[in-house]
Amino acid sequence: MWIEIILSAIAIMAVLYILFPWVVKLILRKEFLRLANKSSGVCLTFDDGPDPVFTPKVLDILAKFNARATFFPIGKNVERYPALMKRIIEEGHELGEHGYDHKHPWLTGPYGTWMDVWKGGRQLAAYAKNGAVNLFRPPYGKLNLVSMLYIYRKKKTTVFWNLDPKDYRLSSENMLIPNIQNHITNGTVILFHDGRCNLAKGGRDATLRALAMVLESARNKGLEPVTIKELYLIK
């Protein structure tokens, strides 16, 4: 009897903590993609930075093409590299929250999740013009009950993507570019990483070359690089 009660309690907790937020995430992502399909620009997004070696090179390429992007840095790197954060803002790029330590929502308890999203948001707030960052990209693109409630309570716009070239694990532009080139069109939101790219040997340089290719291809197609807020006219 007690075993059945415990198993039932675990099942209910799993539904509330993971399965229900998973359904909510599907709804949010569907709406995100619907809005993306109505857009006329291409949006470059960068997760998990800033990185003292790689992020400046990304910013240099964006500046060369006079393009703005949306960065989703993790809080601990924001804390470590304030000068890089200042450069990102000064060059007109946009910020979104991505947690403090990039914890997986399905493997992190309520307290750990809350501290992760709260600390991440607090680190970014200092760099926001109005003291708040309205965009939130869930780590790993997933939610649990706590991160879902955080989004609702803080009135965040949840940001996903519709093109993931997996630059964090592919080691050359010859592997990256086929995943991108034929998919650059109106409303494309590309997921790049200016952090964690060293997980793949040669991944950093491959991402830089792929980024330059994306910007060149977008220019040839008459597609303007825009930020998330510009893409969806978010205030």
C-alpha positions as CSV (number, residue, x, y, z in Angstrom):
1,M,0.0,0.0,0.0
2,W,2.7,2.5,1.0
3,I,4.7,1.6,-2.1
4,E,1.7,2.4,-4.3
5,I,1.2,5.7,-2.5
6,I,4.8,6.7,-2.9
7,L,4.8,5.7,-6.6
8,S,1.6,7.7,-7.1
9,A,3.1,10.7,-5.4
10,I,6.2,10.5,-7.6
11,A,4.1,10.3,-10.7
12,I,2.0,13.3,-9.7
13,M,5.2,15.3,-9.0
14,A,6.7,14.3,-12.3
15,V,3.5,15.5,-14.1
16,L,3.6,18.8,-12.3
17,Y,7.3,19.4,-12.4
18,I,8.2,18.2,-15.9
19,L,5.4,17.0,-18.1
20,F,3.0,19.9,-17.6
21,P,5.8,22.5,-18.3
22,W,6.8,20.4,-21.3
23,V,3.3,20.8,-22.8
24,V,3.5,24.6,-22.0
25,K,6.9,24.7,-23.7
26,L,5.4,23.1,-26.9
27,I,2.7,25.7,-26.9
28,L,5.1,28.6,-26.4
29,R,7.4,27.2,-29.1
30,K,4.6,26.8,-31.6
31,E,3.6,30.4,-31.1
32,F,7.2,31.5,-31.4
33,L,7.6,29.7,-34.7
34,R,4.2,31.1,-36.0
35,L,5.5,34.6,-35.4
36,A,8.9,33.7,-36.9
37,N,7.2,32.6,-40.1
38,K,5.6,36.0,-40.5
39,S,8.8,37.9,-40.1
40,S,11.0,39.3,-42.8
41,G,14.5,39.2,-41.2
42,V,17.1,36.7,-40.1
43,C,18.0,36.6,-36.4
44,L,21.4,35.5,-35.1
45,T,21.4,34.4,-31.5
46,F,24.4,33.4,-29.4
47,D,24.2,31.3,-26.2
48,D,26.4,30.6,-23.2
49,G,29.0,33.4,-23.5
50,P,30.6,35.7,-23.1
51,D,34.0,34.1,-23.8
52,P,37.1,36.2,-23.6
53,V,38.7,34.8,-26.8
54,F,35.7,33.9,-28.9
55,T,33.1,36.6,-28.2
56,P,35.3,39.5,-29.4
57,K,35.8,37.6,-32.7
58,V,32.0,37.2,-33.1
59,L,31.5,40.9,-32.4
60,D,34.2,41.8,-35.0
61,I,32.4,39.8,-37.7
62,L,29.0,41.3,-36.7
63,A,30.5,44.8,-36.9
64,K,32.1,44.1,-40.3
65,F,28.6,43.3,-41.7
66,N,26.9,46.1,-39.6
67,A,24.7,43.4,-38.1
68,R,23.1,43.2,-34.7
69,A,22.4,40.0,-32.8
70,T,20.8,38.7,-29.6
71,F,23.1,37.3,-26.9
72,F,21.9,34.9,-24.2
73,P,24.9,34.8,-21.8
74,I,25.0,32.7,-18.7
75,G,25.3,34.6,-15.4
76,K,28.6,33.3,-14.2
77,N,30.3,34.5,-17.4
78,V,28.5,37.9,-17.2
79,E,30.0,38.2,-13.7
80,R,33.5,37.2,-15.0
81,Y,33.7,39.4,-18.1
82,P,32.0,42.8,-17.5
83,A,34.1,44.5,-20.1
84,L,32.8,42.1,-22.8
85,M,29.2,42.7,-21.7
86,K,29.8,46.4,-21.9
87,R,31.1,46.0,-25.5
88,I,28.1,43.9,-26.5
89,I,25.7,46.6,-25.3
90,E,27.8,49.5,-26.7
91,E,27.7,47.9,-30.2
92,G,23.9,47.8,-30.1
93,H,23.3,44.1,-29.5
94,E,20.5,42.7,-27.5
95,L,20.5,40.6,-24.3
96,G,18.3,37.7,-23.1
97,E,18.4,35.6,-19.9
98,H,19.8,32.1,-20.0
99,G,20.3,31.2,-16.3
100,Y,23.4,31.6,-14.2
101,D,25.0,28.2,-14.7
102,H,23.1,26.6,-17.6
103,K,21.5,23.9,-15.4
104,H,19.3,21.3,-17.1
105,P,15.7,22.0,-15.9
106,W,14.8,18.3,-15.8
107,L,17.8,17.4,-13.7
108,T,17.6,20.3,-11.2
109,G,15.4,20.6,-8.2
110,P,13.1,23.6,-7.4
111,Y,15.5,25.5,-5.3
112,G,18.4,25.0,-7.6
113,T,16.3,26.0,-10.6
114,W,15.1,29.2,-8.9
115,M,18.6,30.2,-7.9
116,D,19.9,29.6,-11.4
117,V,17.3,31.7,-13.2
118,W,17.1,34.4,-10.5
119,K,20.9,34.8,-10.3
120,G,21.2,34.8,-14.0
121,G,18.5,37.5,-14.3
122,R,20.1,39.6,-11.6
123,Q,23.5,39.6,-13.3
124,L,22.0,40.8,-16.6
125,A,19.8,43.5,-15.0
126,A,22.8,45.8,-14.6
127,Y,23.3,45.9,-18.4
128,A,19.6,46.6,-19.3
129,K,18.6,50.2,-20.0
130,N,15.5,50.0,-18.0
131,G,16.8,47.6,-15.3
132,A,15.2,44.5,-16.8
133,V,15.7,42.0,-19.5
134,N,12.5,40.8,-21.1
135,L,13.8,37.8,-23.1
136,F,14.4,34.4,-21.7
137,R,15.8,31.4,-23.5
138,P,15.4,28.2,-21.3
139,P,18.7,26.3,-20.9
140,Y,18.6,23.3,-23.3
141,G,15.3,24.7,-24.6
142,K,13.4,23.0,-21.7
143,L,11.3,24.1,-18.8
144,N,10.3,22.7,-15.4
145,L,7.6,24.0,-13.1
146,V,9.9,26.5,-11.4
147,S,11.3,28.0,-14.6
148,M,7.8,28.1,-16.1
149,L,6.5,30.1,-13.1
150,Y,9.5,32.4,-13.3
151,I,8.7,33.2,-16.9
152,Y,5.1,33.9,-16.0
153,R,5.8,35.9,-12.8
154,K,8.5,38.0,-14.4
155,K,6.5,38.4,-17.7
156,K,9.4,37.1,-19.9
157,T,9.1,36.4,-23.6
158,T,10.3,32.9,-24.1
159,V,12.8,32.6,-27.0
160,F,13.5,29.5,-29.0
161,W,15.0,28.9,-32.5
162,N,14.1,27.2,-35.7
163,L,17.6,26.5,-37.0
164,D,20.2,24.7,-34.8
165,P,23.5,24.0,-36.8
166,K,24.9,22.3,-33.6
167,D,28.1,24.4,-33.7
168,Y,28.9,23.2,-30.1
169,R,29.7,19.7,-31.4
170,L,30.7,20.0,-35.0
171,S,34.4,20.7,-35.7
172,S,34.5,22.3,-39.2
173,E,32.6,24.6,-41.4
174,N,32.2,21.8,-43.9
175,M,30.0,20.1,-41.3
176,L,28.2,23.3,-40.2
177,I,27.4,25.0,-43.5
178,P,25.3,22.3,-45.0
179,N,23.1,22.5,-41.9
180,I,22.6,26.2,-42.5
181,Q,23.0,27.3,-46.1
182,N,19.8,25.9,-47.5
183,H,17.7,27.0,-44.6
184,I,18.4,30.8,-44.5
185,T,15.1,32.5,-45.2
186,N,12.6,35.0,-43.8
187,G,12.1,34.4,-40.1
188,T,15.1,32.2,-39.5
189,V,16.3,32.2,-35.9
190,I,19.7,30.6,-35.8
191,L,21.2,29.2,-32.6
192,F,24.9,29.8,-32.4
193,H,27.1,29.6,-29.3
194,D,29.8,32.1,-28.3
195,G,30.5,29.9,-25.3
196,R,31.1,26.1,-25.1
197,C,32.3,25.9,-28.7
198,N,35.6,24.5,-27.4
199,L,33.7,21.2,-26.8
200,A,34.4,20.4,-30.4
201,K,38.0,20.6,-31.6
202,G,38.1,23.4,-34.1
203,G,34.5,24.3,-33.3
204,R,35.3,27.9,-32.5
205,D,36.9,28.7,-35.9
206,A,34.2,26.7,-37.7
207,T,31.5,28.8,-36.0
208,L,33.2,32.1,-37.0
209,R,33.4,31.0,-40.7
210,A,29.8,29.8,-40.6
211,L,28.7,33.1,-39.1
212,A,30.4,35.0,-41.9
213,M,28.8,32.7,-44.5
214,V,25.4,33.3,-42.9
215,L,25.7,37.1,-43.0
216,E,27.0,37.0,-46.6
217,S,24.2,34.7,-47.7
218,A,21.6,36.8,-45.9
219,R,22.9,40.0,-47.6
220,N,22.8,38.3,-51.1
221,K,19.2,37.2,-50.4
222,G,18.2,40.7,-49.3
223,L,17.5,39.5,-45.7
224,E,18.3,41.9,-42.9
225,P,19.9,40.6,-39.7
226,V,17.7,41.7,-36.8
227,T,17.4,41.2,-33.1
228,I,14.7,39.1,-31.5
229,K,12.8,42.2,-30.4
230,E,13.0,43.7,-33.9
231,L,11.9,40.4,-35.4
232,Y,8.8,40.2,-33.3
233,L,8.2,43.9,-32.6
234,I,8.5,43.3,-28.8
235,K,8.6,46.4,-26.7
